[in-house]
Amino acid sequence: MKGNKILFGIGVFLILLGITSIAFEQISYTRHKKILDIGPLEATVKKEAHCFRMPVVFGISIILSGLCVIVLEARRNKKTNIPK
């Protein structure tokens, strides 16, 4: 029974990850570089912003794989819980 909950959790996590990747197609971040550090004095330089794009197909495929994990786990549970 513990394995069922783990696989269900993995499926839900994949679905949420896919939804998040579709909602935020583009992630941008800025790097900071420390150029001076003398005692209490500190100077940093802001470098250029980088952009990381995720295709929508990537998010959809993650959602579908999460759904597959949940459906296959439910089918496996249905087969093993048949009363005799």
Secondary structure as UniProt FT lines:
FT   HELIX           2..23
FT   STRAND          26..38
FT   TURN            39..40
FT   STRAND          41..53
FT   HELIX           56..80
//
